[in-house]
Structures are given as C-alpha cells and as structure tokens.
C-alpha cells in the first residue's frame, strides 16, 4: 500500500489506509493485533468484564485485568492468530467507511495466519500499526471477532480462542481465520486494483463462532458436508 494517505484509486472513490492516520486519531492501515503493551496513558475506564471479576483470583486475566494492566505476554496472547487485521483495507473518501480486501500483507503467512517476520514487521511494513490500550477505541476497523475489540468492549472470549480452547488450531476450525480465503498477496496486486478485491467476510461472524461452546463432531461434519455441497 502506498505510504501517502491521499493516494487515490479508481474514480477517486477509495484510498489505501495509511499508518500515519492512526497518529491523527483516525482509522489506519494494516494491524497485527498481538503487539507489545503500550506504556502510554490508558483509555479511561475499565472493561465491565474486568470490573466484575477483579475479586476472583481464579478468573482468567482478561476478565480480571484492565487492558492497561496486562503484562506484555498477556497482551500478546490475546491475539487469536486469525490474520484478518493483516488484510489490506480501503477507506471511502467522504464517508470514512472502511472496506476489507482479500489481499494480504506481504509478511502474512497464509497457512499459519501469522506474521512471517513479526520481530521486524514495523521496519519492513512502514504502515503496520501497533495496537495499544490507548488506541484500541480509536481503531474502527478491527473485525468483530477480534479479542482485543471484545475485551475492550467488556465481552468474554469465545470457545475457539486459543486461550479458551488451549489449541491454536480452533481459530481455523471455527472459520474465523483467513486460512483458505486469501485472494492474493499485496506484492502481486497494484494499488489501482485493490478495489477489485473488496470482500465482506472479514467483518462478519462465521457460522457457529458465536456459540457458547464448541460444536460437536456431528455438527462439524454436517457443516463440512454443507460447504462441499454448496461449493464453498
């Protein structure tokens, strides 16, 4: 994505999102959710989940702690590894509406759905945004399934999150991750063609992902058979 926030695409309708925009408190470019905890002053208020569970020593950290009080390791572990935030996005001029594409950041591994060079991501991708407890409420384009978004809103994590399931593969099994859904890498798609790759699924919940518990083996088999029949 071009570094200039004013770079325009087809019919001057869209522009690539730039990392500089986050510094101006407006929607931004690519984001890898599980980044280092910020030392900046926190967003006022504590999520309701943390308020309700502070006195319970057995509650998981995301229910007990305000996001600003999480350790680096806890903050990093909130990332479910879905890869949705690592998709290129476009912002509609005049409305600031954000559109996802199925074009992945050059560093995104399409199978693991993780950054292939996480330690050096900021140096290699200049508009990669660091998510912090301070800017979480300013970033409007986070997918609805994002653990950072859920916890910031005082909600709990779902069955497929690795912190709940104990299995990093459940985010893929639930259909939350980008595995098998990527159209291309940004190295192969010029900015002027990004508009042709706009998709809606990154802003939607997959079927069954909002359930309280994991689906049974029979339910998973039924869902797989349904997908095969529909050609999905």
C-alpha positions, 0 to 999 in steps of 0.5 A: 500500500502506498505510504501517502494517505491521499493516494487515490484509486479508481474514480477517486472513490477509495484510498489505501489506509495509511499508518500515519492516520492512526497518529491523527486519531483516525482509522489506519492501515494494516494491524497485527493485533498481538503487539507489545503493551503500550506504556502510554496513558490508558483509555479511561475506564475499565472493561465491565468484564474486568470490573466484575471479576477483579475479586476472583483470583481464579478468573482468567486475566482478561476478565480480571485485568484492565487492558492497561494492566496486562503484562506484555505476554498477556497482551500478546496472547490475546491475539487469536492468530486469525490474520484478518487485521493483516488484510489490506483495507480501503477507506471511502473518501467522504464517508470514512467507511472502511472496506476489507480486501482479500489481499494480504500483507506481504509478511502474512503467512497464509497457512499459519495466519501469522506474521512471517517476520513479526520481530521486524514487521514495523521496519519492513511494513512502514504502515503496520500499526501497533495496537495499544490500550490507548488506541484500541477505541480509536481503531474502527476497523478491527473485525468483530471477532477480534479479542482485543475489540471484545475485551475492550468492549467488556465481552468474554472470549469465545470457545475457539480462542486459543486461550479458551480452547488451549489449541491454536488450531480452533481459530481455523476450525471455527472459520474465523481465520483467513486460512483458505480465503486469501485472494492474493498477496499485496506484492502481486496486486497494484494499488489501482486494483485493490478495489477489485478485491473488496470482500465482506467476510472479514467483518462478519461472524462465521457460522457457529463462532458465536456459540457458547461452546464448541460444536460437536463432531456431528455438527462439524461434519454436517457443516463440512458436508454443507460447504462441499455441497454448496461449493464453498 
